[in-house]
Amino acid sequence: MSMAELVAAGAPELPEGHFYRVRESSNALLKVELRRQGRWLSALVDDVYVRPGSYETPEAAVVAACKRVFEDWEARQADCAAFRASRSLLGDHDPRGGK
């Protein structure tokens, strides 16, 4: 299944340089990874497990896992942005107004 087919089936579209990888795991689970393509290799960004037997079709299971891993990644991105914005507050806060 290509990225275009996954997106057409309902998976979230990823930013440039990112892709989904579906792997077989133990205990009848599939592992859906969100990966970032590097120059030669890709790096794992996030992953989720899904049990295909819990869905109507295997494609529905993979699409649901893609949605979940994308939502987790977006939430983590928002947390990181909030943390970066709070860096201006780091340091000592003297109650007397000194340096």
Backbone torsions as a table, in degrees:
resi	resn	phi	psi	omega
1	MET	NA	129.0	-179.1
2	SER	-84.0	168.5	177.1
3	MET	-60.5	-41.3	179.6
4	ALA	-62.1	-40.1	178.7
5	GLU	-67.6	-39.3	177.2
6	LEU	-62.4	-45.5	179.8
7	VAL	-64.8	-40.8	178.1
8	ALA	-63.5	-30.3	179.0
9	ALA	-80.0	-9.4	175.9
10	GLY	122.6	-1.7	177.9
11	ALA	-72.2	146.0	178.0
12	PRO	-64.2	141.5	176.0
13	GLU	-76.1	137.4	-176.9
14	LEU	-97.6	155.5	175.2
15	PRO	-65.4	161.1	178.6
16	GLU	-52.9	135.7	177.6
17	GLY	90.4	-0.2	178.3
18	HIS	-117.0	153.6	178.0
19	PHE	-156.0	164.8	175.8
20	TYR	-96.4	144.5	170.5
21	ARG	-128.6	130.5	178.5
22	VAL	-108.7	126.6	-178.8
23	ARG	-125.4	153.1	173.5
24	GLU	-80.3	138.6	178.4
25	SER	-125.2	-177.1	-179.6
26	SER	-82.0	167.6	176.1
27	ASN	57.6	40.5	176.3
28	ALA	60.1	34.3	178.0
29	LEU	-110.9	151.8	169.5
30	LEU	-108.9	144.7	176.1
31	LYS	-109.5	120.7	178.0
32	VAL	-105.3	120.9	-177.6
33	GLU	-109.1	142.0	168.6
34	LEU	-101.4	123.8	-174.3
35	ARG	-126.3	153.8	176.2
36	ARG	-112.9	127.6	-178.4
37	GLN	-78.2	127.1	174.6
38	GLY	-97.4	-167.2	-179.6
39	ARG	-64.2	-46.2	179.8
40	TRP	-118.3	-33.5	-177.4
41	LEU	-123.5	166.3	175.6
42	SER	-106.1	158.1	179.6
43	ALA	-120.4	139.0	177.3
44	LEU	-69.6	129.6	176.9
45	VAL	-100.6	-46.9	179.4
46	ASP	-163.1	162.5	178.0
47	ASP	-150.1	157.6	174.4
48	VAL	-141.3	158.3	176.1
49	TYR	-109.3	148.6	179.8
50	VAL	-143.1	142.8	176.8
51	ARG	-100.7	106.7	-176.6
52	PRO	-57.8	-29.7	-179.7
53	GLY	-66.0	-14.5	179.8
54	SER	-86.6	-0.2	-177.4
55	TYR	-122.6	162.2	-178.6
56	GLU	-62.1	-41.9	179.1
57	THR	-135.9	158.6	175.3
58	PRO	-60.7	-35.7	178.7
59	GLU	-62.9	-40.0	178.5
60	ALA	-63.5	-36.9	177.9
61	ALA	-64.8	-45.0	-179.1
62	VAL	-66.7	-42.3	179.0
63	VAL	-63.1	-42.3	178.8
64	ALA	-62.2	-40.2	178.5
65	ALA	-67.9	-38.4	176.9
66	CYS	-61.2	-43.2	178.4
67	LYS	-61.9	-43.3	-178.4
68	ARG	-65.3	-46.1	-178.3
69	VAL	-66.9	-35.8	178.1
70	PHE	-67.2	-43.3	178.8
71	GLU	-63.4	-42.1	177.6
72	ASP	-60.8	-43.2	-179.4
73	TRP	-64.9	-44.6	178.2
74	GLU	-60.9	-41.5	179.5
75	ALA	-63.9	-41.3	178.9
76	ARG	-66.8	-36.8	177.2
77	GLN	-62.8	-40.9	178.8
78	ALA	-65.2	-41.4	177.3
79	ASP	-61.7	-42.6	179.5
80	CYS	-64.4	-40.3	179.0
81	ALA	-64.3	-41.0	178.5
82	ALA	-65.2	-39.1	178.3
83	PHE	-65.1	-44.3	178.5
84	ARG	-61.0	-38.6	179.5
85	ALA	-67.7	-28.2	-178.0
86	SER	-81.9	-5.7	-178.7
87	ARG	-62.2	-25.8	179.0
88	SER	-66.6	-15.1	-179.3
89	LEU	-93.6	-2.7	-178.9
90	LEU	-68.2	148.7	176.6
91	GLY	119.1	-179.3	179.4
92	ASP	-81.1	142.6	178.1
93	HIS	-120.0	93.2	-176.2
94	ASP	-70.0	124.0	-179.4
95	PRO	-67.3	-16.9	179.6
96	ARG	-92.8	0.9	177.4
97	GLY	82.2	12.5	179.5
98	GLY	-77.5	-175.9	-178.1
99	LYS	-83.5	NA	NA
